[in-house]
């Protein structure tokens, strides 16, 4: 997501459907300064035509071959808590392809496009928006909260992964090697991820075209190396997980030490164990890097803590935004009761602003308008951060990023929103 950190004089801006596909693609190439690729066409198909939007600046003649600003939406499903230790899928607008032409920065285009996005998403009856932020300082100002974290971990070949009470289940799983663009692979991956929305909160799943994009291998990507590989985990004849990876030759002092970069690890704990054991035992390999590992991922327990790993780098994963507080609160389940009046600030979606009574009883939540005195004051981004059970509202109150007007109110709210198991990291889109 590209930057627009400060705003100068604001011109008249109109945001509407981007009807010129070539201009839309050219805008993306300019903002992200990508080279020409044989994957351009499939990348454009990955954002549906009716979900491509552009900002026009009235009276501007700057670079007519591109739009002053663009954004796109991928229709997706997000696994949210169901209140019983599991998850269920709800629709989410996957915000992507956001960018502002370099000659139009700091003039309010990003603000205008995001307000349009929230209004458009609400009209379509979708209550959540989510994104991966290229520059994380931007989107909190527009109501997105950091809902999940991910780690990049380095693990050595042959590392011991200890999980005695998963051994019997892991022994029933076989793994088969293929390439990501094998016929039918995109459909298999999507089915696996859809199944996991019931168990892995934080999982995000796109439409079939999105998985076609994931499975496409541009020619330039295999020019000097093998195509991306995939290991599919199978139990009782049914696909239950996968991990993608790519190897790069390294022969220091004529000794094999290939670098293996793994990502898109998908599966329940026993499946992940079987897949990681296979990845960490590939012939001719040395350093193995695994991306997209959640902070609560069982891998950290299997290696006896992070110091058993070569390197651990934390990153933000999914940012979540409540487009409609009333509907979003009702869409997920809860593991504790609460009754708290919150004062929400939300400049970009003013229908969310004001006081709400968030009441949870027997796992079901509701948010209703109220004139009662606020017990907690917070930005809408704080609710987005807590929505998947990861962002700790009690810690936010202690840190001074939200305010508490009744002692213990932030803790009460957090105990309802939190989950026994933290959210999984979400794939990029």
C-alpha positions as CSV (number, residue, x, y, z in Angstrom):
1,X,0.0,0.0,0.0
2,X,1.7,3.2,-1.1
3,X,2.2,6.3,0.9
4,X,0.4,9.6,1.2
5,X,1.6,10.8,4.6
6,X,0.9,14.6,4.4
7,X,-1.7,16.5,2.5
8,X,-1.2,19.9,0.8
9,X,-3.9,21.9,-1.0
10,X,-6.8,19.6,-1.8
11,X,-8.2,19.6,-5.3
12,X,-11.6,18.3,-6.4
13,X,-11.4,14.5,-6.4
14,X,-13.8,12.1,-7.9
15,X,-13.6,8.3,-7.2
16,X,-15.4,5.9,-9.4
17,X,-15.0,2.7,-11.4
18,X,-11.7,2.3,-13.3
19,X,-13.0,1.4,-16.8
20,X,-9.7,1.6,-18.6
21,X,-7.9,-1.6,-17.8
22,X,-4.6,-0.6,-19.6
23,X,-4.6,2.7,-17.7
24,X,-5.3,1.0,-14.4
25,X,-2.4,-1.5,-14.9
26,X,-0.1,1.3,-16.0
27,X,-0.9,3.2,-12.8
28,X,0.0,0.1,-10.7
29,X,3.3,-0.3,-12.6
30,X,4.2,3.3,-12.0
31,X,3.4,3.3,-8.3
32,X,5.1,0.0,-7.6
33,X,7.8,0.5,-10.3
34,X,7.5,-3.2,-11.4
35,X,9.0,-4.3,-14.6
36,X,7.0,-5.8,-17.5
37,X,6.1,-9.4,-16.8
38,X,4.2,-12.1,-18.6
39,X,2.0,-12.3,-15.5
40,X,0.5,-8.8,-16.1
41,X,-2.7,-10.1,-17.6
42,X,-3.4,-12.7,-14.8
43,X,-2.6,-10.1,-12.1
44,X,-5.2,-7.8,-13.6
45,X,-7.8,-10.6,-13.7
46,X,-7.1,-11.2,-10.0
47,X,-9.0,-8.0,-9.2
48,X,-12.6,-8.3,-10.6
49,X,-13.5,-5.6,-13.1
50,X,-16.3,-4.2,-10.9
51,X,-13.9,-3.9,-8.0
52,X,-11.3,-1.7,-9.7
53,X,-11.6,2.0,-8.7
54,X,-9.7,5.1,-9.6
55,X,-9.4,8.7,-8.4
56,X,-9.6,11.5,-10.9
57,X,-8.4,15.0,-10.1
58,X,-10.7,17.6,-11.8
59,X,-8.8,19.8,-14.2
60,X,-5.5,17.8,-14.0
61,X,-3.6,16.9,-17.1
62,X,-0.8,15.1,-15.4
63,X,0.2,11.9,-17.2
64,X,-3.1,11.0,-18.9
65,X,-1.8,7.4,-19.5
66,X,-2.3,6.7,-15.8
67,X,-4.9,7.5,-13.1
68,X,-4.0,9.9,-10.3
69,X,-4.9,7.2,-7.8
70,X,-6.2,3.6,-7.9
71,X,-7.4,0.9,-5.5
72,X,-8.9,-2.5,-5.9
73,X,-10.8,-5.0,-3.8
74,X,-10.5,-8.8,-3.8
75,X,-13.7,-10.4,-2.6
76,X,-12.5,-12.8,0.2
77,X,-13.5,-14.8,3.2
78,X,-11.9,-14.4,6.6
79,X,-12.1,-16.9,9.5
80,X,-13.3,-15.1,12.6
81,X,-13.8,-16.6,16.1
82,X,-17.0,-18.5,16.6
83,X,-17.0,-18.3,20.4
84,X,-16.3,-22.0,20.9
85,X,-12.6,-22.1,20.2
86,X,-13.0,-22.5,16.5
87,X,-13.8,-20.2,13.5
88,X,-16.2,-19.5,10.8
89,X,-15.9,-17.6,7.5
90,X,-17.4,-14.2,6.9
91,X,-17.1,-12.0,3.8
92,X,-14.3,-9.4,3.9
93,X,-13.2,-6.8,1.3
94,X,-9.5,-7.5,0.6
95,X,-8.1,-4.0,-0.1
96,X,-5.2,-4.1,-2.6
97,X,-3.6,-2.3,-5.5
98,X,-3.7,1.0,-3.6
99,X,-1.5,3.7,-5.0
100,X,-1.2,7.4,-5.7
101,X,0.7,8.8,-8.8
102,X,3.9,10.5,-7.6
103,X,2.8,13.9,-9.0
104,X,-0.5,13.7,-6.9
105,X,0.9,12.7,-3.5
106,X,-0.1,14.6,-0.3
107,X,-3.2,16.1,-1.8
108,X,-5.9,13.9,-0.2
109,X,-6.3,11.2,-2.8
110,X,-5.7,8.3,-0.5
111,X,-8.2,9.7,2.0
112,X,-10.8,10.2,-0.7
113,X,-10.3,6.6,-2.0
114,X,-10.5,5.0,1.4
115,X,-13.7,6.9,2.3
116,X,-15.1,5.7,-1.1
117,X,-14.0,2.2,-0.2
118,X,-15.8,2.2,3.1
119,X,-19.0,3.6,1.6
120,X,-18.8,1.1,-1.3
121,X,-18.2,-1.8,1.0
122,X,-21.0,-0.9,3.3
123,X,-23.4,-0.5,0.3
124,X,-22.5,-4.0,-0.8
125,X,-23.3,-5.4,2.7
126,X,-19.8,-6.3,3.7
127,X,-18.9,-5.3,7.2
128,X,-15.1,-5.8,7.3
129,X,-12.2,-4.6,5.2
130,X,-8.7,-6.1,5.5
131,X,-5.2,-5.5,4.0
132,X,-1.5,-6.1,4.2
133,X,0.3,-2.8,4.6
134,X,3.5,-2.1,2.7
135,X,4.0,0.9,4.9
136,X,2.3,0.2,8.3
137,X,2.3,3.8,9.5
138,X,-0.4,4.8,7.1
139,X,-3.5,2.7,7.7
140,X,-4.0,3.0,11.4
141,X,-5.0,6.6,10.7
142,X,-7.8,5.4,8.5
143,X,-9.2,2.9,11.1
144,X,-7.3,-0.3,10.4
145,X,-6.0,-2.2,13.4
146,X,-3.1,-4.7,13.4
147,X,-5.1,-7.9,14.0
148,X,-2.4,-10.6,13.6
149,X,1.4,-10.9,13.5
150,X,3.7,-13.2,11.6
151,X,7.3,-14.3,11.9
152,X,10.0,-15.2,9.5
153,X,12.0,-17.9,11.1
154,X,15.3,-19.6,10.1
155,X,15.6,-23.3,10.9
156,X,18.5,-25.7,10.2
157,X,18.3,-28.8,8.2
158,X,17.4,-31.8,10.3
159,X,16.1,-29.7,13.2
160,X,14.2,-31.8,15.8
161,X,10.5,-31.0,16.0
162,X,9.2,-32.5,19.3
163,X,5.4,-33.0,19.6
164,X,4.9,-36.4,21.4
165,X,1.1,-36.1,21.5
166,X,0.8,-35.4,17.8
167,X,2.9,-38.3,16.6
168,X,0.1,-40.7,16.1
169,X,-1.9,-38.2,14.0
170,X,1.1,-37.0,12.1
171,X,1.9,-40.6,11.2
172,X,-1.3,-40.9,9.3
173,X,-0.3,-38.0,6.9
174,X,1.6,-38.5,3.7
175,X,3.2,-35.6,1.7
176,X,3.6,-35.5,-2.1
177,X,5.8,-33.1,-4.0
178,X,4.6,-31.1,-7.0
179,X,4.9,-27.6,-8.5
180,X,2.5,-24.7,-7.7
181,X,1.3,-24.6,-11.3
182,X,0.4,-28.3,-11.7
183,X,-3.0,-28.8,-13.2
184,X,-5.7,-28.5,-10.6
185,X,-3.4,-27.3,-7.9
186,X,-5.0,-23.9,-7.4
187,X,-8.4,-25.6,-6.8
188,X,-6.8,-28.0,-4.3
189,X,-5.2,-25.2,-2.4
190,X,-8.4,-23.3,-2.2
191,X,-10.3,-26.3,-0.9
192,X,-7.7,-26.8,1.8
193,X,-7.8,-23.2,2.9
194,X,-11.7,-23.2,3.0
195,X,-11.7,-26.2,5.2
196,X,-9.3,-24.5,7.6
197,X,-11.6,-21.5,8.2
198,X,-13.4,-23.7,10.7
199,X,-10.2,-24.2,12.8
200,X,-7.6,-21.6,12.0
201,X,-8.9,-18.1,12.9
202,X,-7.2,-15.5,10.8
203,X,-7.1,-17.6,7.6
204,X,-8.1,-15.6,4.6
205,X,-9.4,-17.2,1.4
206,X,-9.8,-15.6,-2.0
207,X,-12.0,-16.5,-5.0
208,X,-10.8,-19.0,-7.6
209,X,-9.2,-16.3,-9.8
210,X,-7.0,-15.3,-6.8
211,X,-5.8,-18.9,-6.5
212,X,-5.1,-19.0,-10.2
213,X,-2.9,-15.9,-9.6
214,X,-1.1,-17.7,-6.7
215,X,-0.4,-20.7,-8.9
216,X,0.8,-18.7,-11.9
217,X,4.6,-18.9,-12.4
218,X,6.0,-16.0,-14.5
219,X,8.7,-17.0,-16.9
220,X,11.2,-14.6,-15.3
221,X,10.8,-16.4,-12.0
222,X,12.2,-19.7,-13.4
223,X,14.9,-18.2,-15.6
224,X,17.7,-19.0,-13.2
225,X,16.1,-21.4,-10.8
226,X,13.5,-24.1,-10.5
227,X,9.8,-23.3,-10.4
228,X,8.2,-22.9,-6.9
229,X,7.5,-26.3,-5.4
230,X,4.6,-27.4,-3.2
231,X,4.2,-30.2,-0.7
232,X,0.6,-31.4,-0.3
233,X,-0.4,-33.3,2.8
234,X,-2.9,-36.1,2.4
235,X,-4.8,-38.1,5.0
236,X,-7.2,-40.9,4.1
237,X,-7.2,-39.8,0.5
238,X,-8.1,-36.2,1.3
239,X,-6.0,-33.1,1.0
240,X,-5.5,-31.5,4.4
241,X,-2.6,-29.0,4.0
242,X,0.3,-27.8,2.0
243,X,3.4,-25.7,2.0
244,X,5.1,-23.9,-0.9
245,X,8.8,-23.5,-1.1
246,X,11.6,-22.6,-3.5
247,X,15.3,-23.8,-3.4
248,X,18.4,-21.9,-4.4
249,X,21.7,-23.6,-5.1
250,X,24.5,-22.9,-2.7
251,X,27.8,-24.8,-2.8
252,X,30.3,-23.2,-0.4
253,X,33.6,-25.0,-0.4
254,X,32.0,-27.6,-2.7
255,X,29.5,-28.6,0.0
256,X,25.7,-28.6,-0.5
257,X,24.0,-25.8,1.4
258,X,21.0,-24.8,-0.7
259,X,18.8,-22.1,0.7
260,X,15.1,-23.1,1.0
261,X,12.5,-20.4,1.4
262,X,9.1,-21.8,2.5
263,X,5.8,-19.9,2.7
264,X,2.0,-20.4,2.6
265,X,2.1,-23.1,5.2
266,X,-1.5,-24.3,5.6
267,X,-2.9,-27.0,7.8
268,X,-3.9,-28.0,11.3
269,X,-1.0,-28.7,13.9
270,X,-0.3,-32.3,13.0
271,X,-0.3,-31.5,9.3
272,X,2.0,-28.6,9.8
273,X,4.3,-30.9,11.8
274,X,4.4,-33.4,9.0
275,X,5.0,-30.7,6.3
276,X,7.8,-28.9,8.3
277,X,9.6,-32.2,9.0
278,X,9.7,-32.8,5.3
279,X,10.8,-29.3,4.4
280,X,13.6,-29.4,7.0
281,X,14.9,-32.7,5.6
282,X,15.3,-31.8,1.9
283,X,18.5,-33.1,0.3
284,X,21.3,-30.7,-0.4
285,X,19.8,-28.0,1.8
286,X,21.3,-25.8,4.5
287,X,19.4,-22.8,5.8
288,X,15.6,-23.1,5.7
289,X,13.5,-20.0,6.1
290,X,9.8,-20.3,6.9
291,X,7.6,-17.3,6.3
292,X,4.1,-16.6,7.7
293,X,4.6,-18.2,11.1
294,X,2.1,-16.9,13.6
295,X,3.3,-15.7,17.0
296,X,1.2,-18.5,18.5
297,X,2.3,-21.1,16.0
298,X,3.1,-24.5,17.5
299,X,6.5,-24.5,15.6
300,X,7.9,-22.4,18.5
301,X,6.9,-25.1,20.9
302,X,8.3,-27.9,18.7
303,X,11.8,-26.4,18.7
304,X,11.8,-25.5,22.4
305,X,11.5,-21.8,21.9
306,X,12.7,-19.1,19.5
307,X,16.4,-19.3,20.6
308,X,16.6,-22.7,19.0
309,X,16.0,-21.0,15.7
310,X,18.7,-19.4,13.6
311,X,16.9,-16.1,13.3
312,X,13.4,-14.8,14.0
313,X,12.0,-11.6,12.4
314,X,8.5,-10.3,13.4
315,X,6.3,-8.6,10.9
316,X,2.7,-7.3,10.9
317,X,0.3,-9.6,9.1
318,X,-3.4,-8.7,8.6
319,X,-4.9,-5.3,9.3
320,X,-8.6,-5.4,9.9
321,X,-11.1,-2.5,9.8
322,X,-14.7,-2.6,11.0
323,X,-16.7,-1.0,8.2
324,X,-20.0,-1.4,10.1
325,X,-19.6,-1.8,13.9
326,X,-23.1,-3.1,14.6
327,X,-22.9,-5.8,12.0
328,X,-19.3,-6.7,12.6
329,X,-19.8,-7.2,16.3
330,X,-22.7,-9.6,15.6
331,X,-20.7,-11.5,13.0
332,X,-18.2,-13.2,15.3
333,X,-18.6,-15.3,18.5
334,X,-17.1,-14.6,21.9
335,X,-15.7,-16.7,24.8
336,X,-16.8,-14.4,27.7
337,X,-19.7,-12.1,28.5
338,X,-19.4,-8.3,28.8
339,X,-21.5,-5.2,29.0
340,X,-19.4,-2.1,28.1
341,X,-20.3,1.3,26.7
342,X,-17.6,2.5,24.2
343,X,-17.1,5.9,22.6
344,X,-15.8,5.2,19.1
345,X,-13.9,7.8,17.0
346,X,-14.0,7.2,13.3
347,X,-13.5,10.1,10.9
348,X,-13.4,8.0,7.7
349,X,-16.7,6.1,8.4
350,X,-18.8,8.6,10.5
351,X,-21.7,6.2,10.8
352,X,-19.5,4.2,13.2
353,X,-18.7,7.2,15.4
354,X,-20.3,7.8,18.8
355,X,-21.4,5.7,21.7
356,X,-22.2,2.0,21.5
357,X,-23.2,-0.5,24.1
358,X,-21.3,-3.7,23.3
359,X,-23.1,-6.5,25.1
360,X,-22.1,-10.2,24.9
361,X,-24.1,-13.0,26.4
362,X,-23.6,-16.7,25.9
363,X,-21.2,-16.2,23.0
364,X,-23.4,-13.8,21.0
365,X,-22.5,-10.2,20.7
366,X,-24.5,-7.1,19.8
367,X,-23.7,-3.4,19.5
368,X,-26.5,-0.9,20.0
369,X,-26.6,2.9,20.1
370,X,-26.8,4.4,23.6
371,X,-26.7,7.8,25.3
372,X,-25.2,6.3,28.5
373,X,-21.8,7.6,29.6
374,X,-18.8,6.0,27.9
375,X,-16.8,3.5,29.9
376,X,-14.0,3.2,27.3
377,X,-13.0,5.6,24.6
378,X,-11.1,4.2,21.6
379,X,-10.5,4.6,17.9
380,X,-12.2,2.2,15.6
381,X,-8.8,0.8,14.8
382,X,-8.6,-0.7,18.3
383,X,-11.7,-2.8,17.7
384,X,-10.1,-4.0,14.4
385,X,-6.9,-5.0,16.2
386,X,-9.0,-7.0,18.8
387,X,-11.4,-8.5,16.3
388,X,-9.6,-11.8,15.7
389,X,-8.7,-12.2,19.3
390,X,-5.1,-11.0,19.0
391,X,-4.9,-7.2,19.8
392,X,-5.0,-6.9,23.6
393,X,-7.4,-4.0,24.6
394,X,-6.2,-4.2,28.2
395,X,-2.6,-3.6,27.1
396,X,-3.8,-0.7,24.9
397,X,-5.4,0.9,27.9
398,X,-2.2,0.5,29.9
399,X,-0.2,1.9,27.0
400,X,-2.5,4.9,26.8
401,X,-3.8,4.4,23.3
402,X,-7.3,3.9,24.5
403,X,-9.0,5.5,27.6
404,X,-10.9,3.9,30.4
405,X,-13.5,5.8,32.3
406,X,-14.7,2.9,34.5
407,X,-12.0,0.9,36.2
408,X,-11.8,-2.5,34.6
409,X,-14.0,-1.7,31.6
410,X,-11.2,-2.2,29.1
411,X,-10.3,-5.5,30.7
412,X,-14.0,-6.6,30.6
413,X,-14.2,-5.7,26.9
414,X,-10.9,-7.5,26.1
415,X,-12.0,-10.7,27.9
416,X,-14.9,-10.9,25.6
417,X,-12.9,-10.3,22.4
418,X,-9.9,-12.4,23.2
419,X,-9.6,-16.0,22.2
420,X,-7.9,-19.0,23.8
421,X,-5.7,-19.4,20.7
422,X,-4.2,-16.5,18.9
423,X,-5.0,-15.8,15.2
424,X,-3.0,-17.5,12.5
425,X,-1.0,-15.3,10.1
426,X,-2.9,-14.4,6.9
427,X,-1.4,-14.9,3.4
428,X,-0.6,-11.8,1.4
429,X,-2.9,-10.5,-1.3
